[in-house]
Amino acid sequence: RARQSVMPPAATRRAGPICIPYCQPIGARVIAPAGTEEKRRFLREHSGVEHVFNSRDTSFVNHIRQILPQGVDVIVNSLSGDLLKESIKLLAY
């Protein structure tokens, strides 16, 4: 929905390429972690995602909390292991 925040981890593969162009036109705020600098640059330059972070470690949690203290409304296609656990902590409730 408009004004909701959406995070597709691994935003350049799996659900990310579908989720991002769907969410932006309806007014959702996309937060996009990606695993390499090349993928993060691609997201910034070609997808119009304003907030792009490293998905290879849990540092993205603190960065996202700085811009969305209340948390993320929707997480699509979660990561695994510790990264999944940290992603879940970002959910707004």
Backbone torsions as a table, in degrees:
resi	resn	phi	psi	omega
1	ARG	NA	161.0	176.1
2	ALA	-58.4	142.0	177.8
3	ARG	70.3	2.6	172.8
4	GLN	-88.2	155.0	177.0
5	SER	-100.5	140.5	-176.9
6	VAL	-131.1	132.9	178.2
7	MET	-123.8	108.2	171.1
8	PRO	-95.6	95.2	177.0
9	PRO	-56.0	152.2	-174.9
10	ALA	55.0	54.4	-168.0
11	ALA	-66.1	-14.6	180.0
12	THR	-93.8	-0.9	178.7
13	ARG	-141.5	172.8	-177.9
14	ARG	57.5	-121.1	-174.1
15	ALA	-80.3	-17.4	-177.0
16	GLY	-54.6	-52.0	-178.9
17	PRO	-62.2	-20.3	175.9
18	ILE	-89.4	-43.3	-175.4
19	CYS	-65.6	-46.6	-173.6
20	ILE	-60.3	-53.7	-178.9
21	PRO	-68.8	-17.5	175.5
22	TYR	-78.9	-42.8	-174.1
23	CYS	-74.2	-40.7	-175.3
24	GLN	-60.1	-47.6	-178.0
25	PRO	-65.2	-23.6	179.7
26	ILE	-88.7	-1.6	175.8
27	GLY	93.7	14.4	175.6
28	ALA	-79.5	148.9	179.1
29	ARG	-93.2	118.0	-176.5
30	VAL	-96.6	128.5	174.6
31	ILE	-113.6	122.3	-168.5
32	ALA	-128.3	99.6	169.9
33	PRO	-74.2	145.9	176.6
34	ALA	-147.1	153.0	-169.4
35	GLY	-79.3	-26.1	-177.8
36	THR	-127.2	159.1	177.8
37	GLU	-61.5	-37.1	178.2
38	GLU	-59.6	-44.3	179.3
39	LYS	-68.6	-38.2	177.8
40	ARG	-65.2	-41.0	177.3
41	ARG	-62.6	-43.4	178.1
42	PHE	-57.8	-45.7	-179.8
43	LEU	-61.3	-43.9	179.8
44	ARG	-64.6	-44.4	-172.2
45	GLU	-83.1	-30.4	-171.6
46	HIS	-116.4	-17.1	-177.8
47	SER	-110.0	-9.7	179.8
48	GLY	75.0	14.6	178.2
49	VAL	-75.9	124.9	-176.8
50	GLU	-78.1	-39.6	-174.4
51	HIS	-111.4	107.5	-177.0
52	VAL	-125.1	131.8	-176.3
53	PHE	-134.2	165.0	177.4
54	ASN	-74.2	126.6	178.8
55	SER	-98.3	4.9	-176.7
56	ARG	-86.3	-11.3	174.1
57	ASP	-143.5	175.1	-173.3
58	THR	-84.7	6.3	179.8
59	SER	-61.3	-24.5	-179.3
60	PHE	-62.0	-25.8	-178.9
61	VAL	-61.3	-49.6	-179.8
62	ASN	-64.6	-39.5	179.1
63	HIS	-63.1	-43.3	-179.1
64	ILE	-69.1	-38.2	177.4
65	ARG	-61.8	-30.6	178.2
66	GLN	-66.6	-38.0	-178.5
67	ILE	-92.8	-22.9	178.1
68	LEU	-132.7	75.8	-176.9
69	PRO	-57.5	-29.8	-179.4
70	GLN	-78.7	-13.8	179.9
71	GLY	105.4	178.8	-178.4
72	VAL	-96.2	136.9	-178.5
73	ASP	-73.3	-40.2	-175.4
74	VAL	-136.8	131.9	172.2
75	ILE	-115.9	125.3	-177.2
76	VAL	-111.3	131.1	174.4
77	ASN	60.2	64.2	-175.2
78	SER	-60.6	156.3	175.7
79	LEU	-76.5	-171.3	-179.2
80	SER	-123.5	169.1	176.4
81	GLY	61.7	-139.7	-178.8
82	ASP	-61.2	-33.9	179.8
83	LEU	-65.9	-35.8	175.2
84	LEU	-64.7	-46.5	-179.7
85	LYS	-58.9	-43.6	179.8
86	GLU	-68.7	-37.1	177.8
87	SER	-61.5	-42.5	-179.2
88	ILE	-61.9	-33.9	178.1
89	LYS	-63.0	-19.8	-179.0
90	LEU	-82.0	-11.9	-177.5
91	LEU	-64.2	133.1	175.8
92	ALA	-77.4	138.5	176.2
93	TYR	-157.6	NA	NA
